[in-house]
Amino acid sequence: MVDRLVVIGASHAGCRLAFAAREEGFEGEVVLIGAETAPPYQRPPLSKGYLKGSVPLAALRLKSDAAFAEARITLRLGTTVTAIDRAAKEVVLAGGERLAYSKLALTTGARVRRLSVPGADLDGVLHMRDLADADALAAAAKAGRRAVVVGGGFIGLEAAASLRGLGLDVAVIEAEPRLSARVFPPRLSEWLRDLHEAHGVTVRLGAQVVEIVGRDGRVAGVRLADGTKVSCDLVVVGIGVIPADDLARDAGLAVDRGVLVDASGLTADPDVAAAGDCARHPNPWAPRPGAPIVLESVQNAADQARVAAAALFGRPTVHDAVPWFWSDQYDAKIQMAGLPDPDDEILLRGDPASGRFSLLHLRDGRLAAVDSVGWPQDHMAARRLLATRPVVDRARVETHTGPLADLCSPG
């Protein structure tokens, strides 16, 4: 019988899981399969430093060739998996080759959500998800003068900041009444709008794109639902992603906008795990504790992959790390810890006008999440404090400028 771990998806989660298998003592074969031809790389810099040209391609690599060789991990890049045969315990590759496995991990990530409006297939309509996308956008930015970014979430705003830094005129079109409404409270959304407008970006809220207008097969502008046309020579679409769960669904595994896994990262098939942006898992930090969610972050990909590897090889643990995220826009570093809920009570600490402040999310009187801008000390403290769900001294939040921990007690 074959003794082989096959990891489908050379993503951050896939790379981490492959190496974690070795750390767990697995001595069989490890094969990491990726559809892209590039070795596993970091994605967050794509819309920031890499797009601006300040981060070179070599700096994006997650592991060197030597590290893969030392860990005896076989990389099969430029390779597409078309099916999983769980009965035979084989994956089917494009071209018909079948690769047997004893353990299987799905780290297929997510694919971009695309605009479904007339003109969405014109030249100059770009997305931002992988290295090829970033290269295409960088090339378009060199020749372009005016860009429209559709979507006011992290990717859209990071791309807007980078394009503005490259000298392009930029307009952000967001369908919601405020920026990043899915993850940020109103006060932070307003601060983000002010930040982008201060850098010369035009922000249009509550605006729906109904058509990409073209000329000679190429983008010339976008038309909004109110009839307004915004002229541009490139469009960046950043309207979210969809978990890549097709292989799992076709293999008979349970999916629900992501591959369903337990707290250790295993599917209902004990020989199959999933981790990263494709996995929907019960999370103790969700507003409804234990509710299955998908977390799109490097931290989650790494932590969940490590736990999933342990579960595959007989040492099940629970994925319960405090979630955290970050976004760099212009010179501002925005850091988040915990998972917010729209019903949270929000307390302001610091002064938004100074560019250094935190928003404390309280749920049932206890600290549930912290959004920090320009205050990394608060962010690091929050990642430690949230594990204890402390009570916050409301009366001192506005005036206390010392350590965040001073405002918290077990209660």
Secondary structure as GFF3:
##gff-version 3
##sequence-region A 1 411
A	DSSP	beta_strand	4	8	.	.	.	ID=ss1
A	DSSP	alpha_helix	12	23	.	.	.	ID=ss2
A	DSSP	beta_strand	29	33	.	.	.	ID=ss3
A	DSSP	three_ten_helix	44	47	.	.	.	ID=ss4
A	DSSP	alpha_helix	49	52	.	.	.	ID=ss5
A	DSSP	three_ten_helix	57	60	.	.	.	ID=ss6
A	DSSP	alpha_helix	65	70	.	.	.	ID=ss7
A	DSSP	beta_strand	73	76	.	.	.	ID=ss8
A	DSSP	beta_strand	81	85	.	.	.	ID=ss9
A	DSSP	beta_strand	90	93	.	.	.	ID=ss10
A	DSSP	beta_strand	98	100	.	.	.	ID=ss11
A	DSSP	beta_strand	103	106	.	.	.	ID=ss12
A	DSSP	beta_strand	110	112	.	.	.	ID=ss13
A	DSSP	beta_strand	125	127	.	.	.	ID=ss14
A	DSSP	alpha_helix	131	143	.	.	.	ID=ss15
A	DSSP	beta_strand	146	150	.	.	.	ID=ss16
A	DSSP	alpha_helix	154	165	.	.	.	ID=ss17
A	DSSP	beta_strand	169	174	.	.	.	ID=ss18
A	DSSP	alpha_helix	186	198	.	.	.	ID=ss19
A	DSSP	beta_strand	202	205	.	.	.	ID=ss20
A	DSSP	beta_strand	209	215	.	.	.	ID=ss21
A	DSSP	beta_strand	218	224	.	.	.	ID=ss22
A	DSSP	beta_strand	229	231	.	.	.	ID=ss23
A	DSSP	beta_strand	234	237	.	.	.	ID=ss24
A	DSSP	beta_strand	241	243	.	.	.	ID=ss25
A	DSSP	alpha_helix	246	250	.	.	.	ID=ss26
A	DSSP	beta_strand	259	260	.	.	.	ID=ss27
A	DSSP	beta_strand	272	274	.	.	.	ID=ss28
A	DSSP	three_ten_helix	276	278	.	.	.	ID=ss29
A	DSSP	beta_strand	279	282	.	.	.	ID=ss30
A	DSSP	beta_strand	292	293	.	.	.	ID=ss31
A	DSSP	alpha_helix	298	312	.	.	.	ID=ss32
A	DSSP	beta_strand	324	329	.	.	.	ID=ss33
A	DSSP	beta_strand	332	338	.	.	.	ID=ss34
A	DSSP	beta_strand	345	351	.	.	.	ID=ss35
A	DSSP	three_ten_helix	352	354	.	.	.	ID=ss36
A	DSSP	beta_strand	356	363	.	.	.	ID=ss37
A	DSSP	beta_strand	366	373	.	.	.	ID=ss38
A	DSSP	alpha_helix	376	385	.	.	.	ID=ss39
A	DSSP	three_ten_helix	386	388	.	.	.	ID=ss40
A	DSSP	beta_strand	391	392	.	.	.	ID=ss41
A	DSSP	alpha_helix	394	397	.	.	.	ID=ss42
A	DSSP	three_ten_helix	404	407	.	.	.	ID=ss43
A	DSSP	beta_strand	408	409	.	.	.	ID=ss44
###
